[in-house]
């Protein structure tokens, strides 16, 4: 579970960074959120697969 905590910390840092970076006005915020959430769930999915295989 230590890996999960590290991932959450990284995600928090990423979120802070994305807040600091200015998002172009023409780029819809909702789509950005969708992409971000998709990336997070994909990462977690990959981690679960690796965890089950015993890579960690």
Secondary structure as the mmCIF struct_conf table of DSSP 4:
data_model
#
loop_
_struct_conf.conf_type_id
_struct_conf.id
_struct_conf.beg_label_comp_id
_struct_conf.beg_label_asym_id
_struct_conf.beg_label_seq_id
_struct_conf.end_label_comp_id
_struct_conf.end_label_asym_id
_struct_conf.end_label_seq_id
HELX_RH_AL_P HELX_RH_AL_P1 UNK A 2 UNK A 20
BEND BEND1 UNK A 21 UNK A 21
HELX_LH_PP_P HELX_LH_PP_P1 UNK A 22 UNK A 24
TURN_TY1_P TURN_TY1_P1 UNK A 25 UNK A 26
BEND BEND2 UNK A 27 UNK A 27
HELX_RH_AL_P HELX_RH_AL_P2 UNK A 29 UNK A 53
TURN_TY1_P TURN_TY1_P2 UNK A 54 UNK A 54
#
